[in-house]
């Protein structure tokens, strides 16, 4: 795997090539806070962080509403551990979307795909890992074939960072902004309340959703496992002075993953951190979360 931030990224070297995907089980029902989907609120009436649940083989899939808006993404060069490929740009999000409240868990994966590929088995509520970008696409294809209306996918890279920040400021978008030192090991005092990373993880992933949510109700956006995004890796638009919609390059060789993992130093769980690898890569520190268009 090619690391973009070698001085801080502690990504596992245990990577295997992609293989076959196990068969799935059927989805038994679909709910939205106990209300049939046809009665769900329209996007215009939704509040940031509003919760919606689909049930898949008796397993809940909880999502939070990410509102439309715009935001400056990336990091300033003055931010500790900032990288050259994180240059700031102004992104527009004219439509809201539903984003999964946590990373996809092992029991959620098994509800659709049957077998559990994760390295850390025995923890159904822990994030699924050892899944490649290609595996995630197969999962989404099967899920969309079963749920009325479909529309589940991976987030684009800008969508992921916009949601991770949750309208917040600073390197993490968290309510404490005391990230004032100048090394990749330093972090806000409140980071332990929001993230599993090298300093507090005891060398392993943890059940999803144990840490505090951001302002939009999303948990584990920092640490626990890295998360695949939909797009190819590439240079950001040069558009700081105007807002643009951008989902990533039209083509490439590597796919983006974001957010850091349980073995990452603080500088690698910043909201702006980017990394990338081949879409067939599997690792015990990479998973994903789903989004669904409104």
GIZIBEL-V416084 format. One record per residue. RES is the residue in three letters. OMEGA is omega as a letter, one per 30 degrees, with the letter a starting at -180 (none if undefined). Layout:
BEGIN
RES|OMEGA ; RES|OMEGA
END
This chain:
BEGIN
UNK|l ; UNK|a ; UNK|l ; UNK|a ; UNK|a ; UNK|a ; UNK|a ; UNK|a ; UNK|l ; UNK|a ; UNK|a ; UNK|l ; UNK|a ; UNK|a ; UNK|l ; UNK|l ; UNK|a ; UNK|a ; UNK|a ; UNK|l ; UNK|a ; UNK|l ; UNK|a ; UNK|l ; UNK|a ; UNK|l ; UNK|a ; UNK|a ; UNK|l ; UNK|a ; UNK|l ; UNK|a ; UNK|l ; UNK|a ; UNK|l ; UNK|a ; UNK|a ; UNK|a ; UNK|a ; UNK|a ; UNK|l ; UNK|a ; UNK|a ; UNK|a ; UNK|a ; UNK|l ; UNK|l ; UNK|l ; UNK|l ; UNK|a ; UNK|l ; UNK|a ; UNK|l ; UNK|l ; UNK|a ; UNK|a ; UNK|l ; UNK|l ; UNK|a ; UNK|l ; UNK|a ; UNK|l ; UNK|l ; UNK|a ; UNK|l ; UNK|a ; UNK|l ; UNK|a ; UNK|l ; UNK|a ; UNK|l ; UNK|a ; UNK|a ; UNK|a ; UNK|l ; UNK|a ; UNK|l ; UNK|a ; UNK|l ; UNK|l ; UNK|l ; UNK|a ; UNK|a ; UNK|a ; UNK|l ; UNK|a ; UNK|a ; UNK|l ; UNK|a ; UNK|a ; UNK|l ; UNK|l ; UNK|a ; UNK|l ; UNK|l ; UNK|l ; UNK|l ; UNK|l ; UNK|a ; UNK|a ; UNK|l ; UNK|l ; UNK|l ; UNK|a ; UNK|a ; UNK|l ; UNK|l ; UNK|l ; UNK|a ; UNK|l ; UNK|a ; UNK|a ; UNK|l ; UNK|a ; UNK|l ; UNK|a ; UNK|a ; UNK|l ; UNK|a ; UNK|l ; UNK|a ; UNK|l ; UNK|a ; UNK|a ; UNK|l ; UNK|l ; UNK|l ; UNK|l ; UNK|a ; UNK|l ; UNK|l ; UNK|l ; UNK|l ; UNK|l ; UNK|l ; UNK|l ; UNK|l ; UNK|l ; UNK|a ; UNK|l ; UNK|a ; UNK|l ; UNK|a ; UNK|l ; UNK|a ; UNK|a ; UNK|l ; UNK|a ; UNK|l ; UNK|l ; UNK|l ; UNK|a ; UNK|l ; UNK|l ; UNK|l ; UNK|l ; UNK|l ; UNK|l ; UNK|a ; UNK|a ; UNK|l ; UNK|a ; UNK|a ; UNK|l ; UNK|l ; UNK|a ; UNK|a ; UNK|a ; UNK|l ; UNK|a ; UNK|a ; UNK|a ; UNK|a ; UNK|a ; UNK|l ; UNK|a ; UNK|a ; UNK|l ; UNK|a ; UNK|l ; UNK|a ; UNK|l ; UNK|a ; UNK|l ; UNK|a ; UNK|a ; UNK|l ; UNK|a ; UNK|a ; UNK|a ; UNK|l ; UNK|a ; UNK|a ; UNK|a ; UNK|l ; UNK|a ; UNK|a ; UNK|a ; UNK|a ; UNK|a ; UNK|a ; UNK|l ; UNK|a ; UNK|l ; UNK|a ; UNK|l ; UNK|a ; UNK|l ; UNK|l ; UNK|a ; UNK|a ; UNK|l ; UNK|l ; UNK|a ; UNK|l ; UNK|l ; UNK|a ; UNK|a ; UNK|l ; UNK|l ; UNK|l ; UNK|l ; UNK|a ; UNK|l ; UNK|l ; UNK|a ; UNK|l ; UNK|l ; UNK|a ; UNK|a ; UNK|l ; UNK|l ; UNK|l ; UNK|a ; UNK|l ; UNK|l ; UNK|l ; UNK|a ; UNK|a ; UNK|a ; UNK|l ; UNK|a ; UNK|l ; UNK|l ; UNK|a ; UNK|a ; UNK|a ; UNK|l ; UNK|a ; UNK|a ; UNK|l ; UNK|a ; UNK|a ; UNK|l ; UNK|a ; UNK|l ; UNK|a ; UNK|l ; UNK|a ; UNK|a ; UNK|a ; UNK|a ; UNK|a ; UNK|l ; UNK|a ; UNK|a ; UNK|a ; UNK|l ; UNK|l ; UNK|a ; UNK|a ; UNK|a ; UNK|l ; UNK|l ; UNK|a ; UNK|l ; UNK|l ; UNK|a ; UNK|l ; UNK|a ; UNK|l ; UNK|l ; UNK|l ; UNK|l ; UNK|l ; UNK|l ; UNK|l ; UNK|l ; UNK|a ; UNK|l ; UNK|l ; UNK|l ; UNK|a ; UNK|none
END
